[in-house]
């Protein structure tokens, strides 16, 4: 029987590769839908249990609760937006509305009640992590970073970054601080 499975903690192509490998190793037929979503041919409950067990070993988890599935999809979309420079002049709400049949207000309430953080604050955390990543690569100026991440100005980015980290972008870059990734369970 084919089932849509939602997998928590998938954030990049390496995650997709790892999950694909698990599914192949278990001889499960599957179709990759999107980050964190697969259509999988599950033979029985033992087969599903074995999949859960193998995914857990890699730090992934199957999601069953509808609200958690929505939150996981929201996170995947936001990560994709940040990773692939999709934001441009689009708002978070317009991007999410293209992917869901719910109002932004409804999505926001679900996300806040389930994750204890608003969509906007979660997205800001992602932006801060992306700024840290760009600064650590030392390939873009702060002005270029602010443009890529859709900030109105360098000062807007700098104020935002300092408020979140306690450091200006230049001080962060100069001191070569080590990034600590987001806890995906936040």
C-alpha positions as CSV (number, residue, x, y, z in Angstrom):
1,X,0.0,0.0,0.0
2,X,1.4,3.4,-1.0
3,X,1.5,6.0,1.8
4,X,2.7,9.6,1.9
5,X,5.4,9.7,4.6
6,X,6.6,12.9,6.1
7,X,10.2,12.9,7.5
8,X,11.3,15.3,10.2
9,X,14.8,16.9,10.1
10,X,15.4,16.8,6.4
11,X,17.1,20.0,5.4
12,X,19.3,19.4,2.3
13,X,20.3,17.2,-0.6
14,X,22.5,15.0,1.6
15,X,19.4,14.3,3.7
16,X,17.5,13.2,0.6
17,X,20.5,11.0,-0.5
18,X,20.6,9.4,3.0
19,X,16.8,8.7,3.1
20,X,16.9,7.3,-0.5
21,X,19.7,5.0,0.5
22,X,17.7,3.7,3.5
23,X,14.7,3.1,1.3
24,X,16.8,1.3,-1.3
25,X,18.5,-0.8,1.4
26,X,15.1,-1.9,2.7
27,X,13.9,-2.6,-0.9
28,X,11.1,-0.2,-0.6
29,X,9.7,1.4,-3.7
30,X,9.3,5.1,-3.4
31,X,8.7,8.3,-5.1
32,X,10.5,11.5,-3.9
33,X,7.9,14.3,-3.7
34,X,9.7,17.1,-1.9
35,X,12.1,17.8,0.9
36,X,10.7,15.7,3.8
37,X,7.9,14.0,1.8
38,X,7.9,10.7,0.1
39,X,5.3,8.4,-1.5
40,X,6.4,4.9,-0.2
41,X,5.1,1.4,-0.8
42,X,4.7,0.0,2.7
43,X,4.1,-3.7,2.8
44,X,3.1,-4.0,6.5
45,X,3.5,-2.5,10.0
46,X,6.8,-4.4,10.5
47,X,8.1,-2.9,7.3
48,X,7.1,0.6,8.6
49,X,8.7,-0.1,12.0
50,X,12.0,-1.1,10.3
51,X,11.9,2.1,8.3
52,X,11.3,4.2,11.4
53,X,14.2,2.5,13.1
54,X,16.7,3.0,10.3
55,X,15.7,6.7,9.9
56,X,16.1,7.3,13.6
57,X,19.7,6.0,13.4
58,X,20.4,8.9,10.9
59,X,18.6,11.5,13.1
60,X,15.3,11.5,11.1
61,X,11.9,10.8,12.3
62,X,8.5,10.0,10.7
63,X,5.8,12.6,11.5
64,X,2.2,11.4,12.0
65,X,0.4,14.4,13.5
66,X,-1.2,16.7,10.8
67,X,-0.1,19.9,12.6
68,X,3.5,18.6,12.8
69,X,3.4,17.7,9.1
70,X,2.3,21.2,8.2
71,X,5.0,22.7,10.4
72,X,7.6,20.4,8.8
73,X,6.5,21.5,5.4
74,X,6.6,25.2,6.4
75,X,10.2,24.7,7.7
76,X,11.2,22.9,4.5
77,X,9.8,25.6,2.3
78,X,11.5,28.3,4.4
79,X,14.8,26.5,4.3
80,X,14.5,26.1,0.5
81,X,13.7,29.9,0.2
82,X,16.8,30.8,2.1
83,X,19.1,28.2,0.5
84,X,18.0,29.0,-3.1
85,X,17.6,32.7,-2.9
86,X,13.9,32.5,-3.7
87,X,12.7,35.4,-1.5
88,X,13.5,38.3,-3.8
89,X,10.5,40.6,-3.6
90,X,8.1,37.8,-2.4
91,X,6.8,37.8,1.1
92,X,6.9,34.7,3.3
93,X,3.1,34.7,3.4
94,X,2.8,34.7,-0.4
95,X,5.3,31.9,-0.8
96,X,3.5,29.8,1.8
97,X,0.1,30.5,0.3
98,X,1.3,29.1,-3.0
99,X,2.1,25.8,-1.2
100,X,-0.9,25.4,1.2
101,X,-4.7,25.6,0.9
102,X,-4.9,27.5,4.2
103,X,-4.8,31.2,5.0
104,X,-1.5,32.6,6.3
105,X,-3.2,33.4,9.6
106,X,-4.2,29.7,10.0
107,X,-0.7,28.5,9.1
108,X,0.8,31.0,11.6
109,X,-1.5,29.8,14.4
110,X,-0.6,26.2,13.8
111,X,3.1,26.9,13.6
112,X,3.1,29.0,16.7
113,X,1.1,26.5,18.8
114,X,3.2,23.6,17.6
115,X,6.7,25.1,17.5
116,X,6.4,27.8,20.2
117,X,7.8,30.4,17.8
118,X,6.2,32.4,15.1
119,X,6.9,31.7,11.4
120,X,8.5,35.2,11.1
121,X,10.9,34.6,14.1
122,X,11.8,31.2,12.8
123,X,12.5,32.7,9.3
124,X,14.6,35.4,11.0
125,X,16.7,32.7,12.7
126,X,17.2,31.0,9.3
127,X,18.3,34.4,7.9
128,X,20.8,34.9,10.7
129,X,22.3,31.5,10.1
130,X,22.5,32.2,6.4
131,X,24.3,35.5,7.2
132,X,26.8,33.6,9.4
133,X,27.3,31.1,6.6
134,X,28.0,33.9,4.1
135,X,30.3,35.7,6.5
136,X,32.3,32.5,7.2
137,X,32.8,31.9,3.4
138,X,34.1,35.5,3.1
139,X,33.1,35.7,-0.5
140,X,30.4,38.4,-0.3
141,X,30.4,41.8,1.1
142,X,27.8,42.7,3.8
143,X,26.1,44.8,1.1
144,X,25.8,41.8,-1.2
145,X,24.5,39.6,1.6
146,X,21.9,42.2,2.5
147,X,20.7,42.3,-1.1
148,X,20.7,38.4,-1.4
149,X,18.6,38.1,1.7
150,X,16.2,40.9,0.8
151,X,17.1,43.4,3.5
152,X,16.2,47.0,2.8
153,X,19.7,48.2,3.7
154,X,23.1,47.2,5.1
155,X,22.2,48.9,8.4
156,X,18.9,46.9,8.6
157,X,20.9,43.7,8.2
158,X,23.5,44.8,10.7
159,X,21.0,45.9,13.3
160,X,19.1,42.6,12.9
161,X,22.3,40.6,13.1
162,X,23.7,42.4,16.2
163,X,20.3,42.0,18.0
164,X,20.4,38.3,17.3
165,X,24.1,37.5,18.0
166,X,25.4,40.4,20.0
167,X,28.0,41.2,17.3
168,X,28.1,43.3,14.2
169,X,28.7,41.4,11.0
170,X,32.2,42.8,10.7
171,X,33.1,41.8,14.3
172,X,31.6,38.3,13.8
173,X,33.6,37.9,10.6
174,X,36.8,39.3,12.1
175,X,36.7,37.0,15.1
176,X,35.9,34.0,12.9
177,X,33.2,32.7,15.2
178,X,32.1,29.1,14.6
179,X,28.5,28.7,13.4
180,X,26.2,26.5,15.5
181,X,23.4,25.3,13.3
182,X,19.7,25.7,14.2
183,X,18.2,23.0,16.3
184,X,15.6,21.6,13.9
185,X,13.3,20.9,16.8
186,X,13.0,24.6,17.7
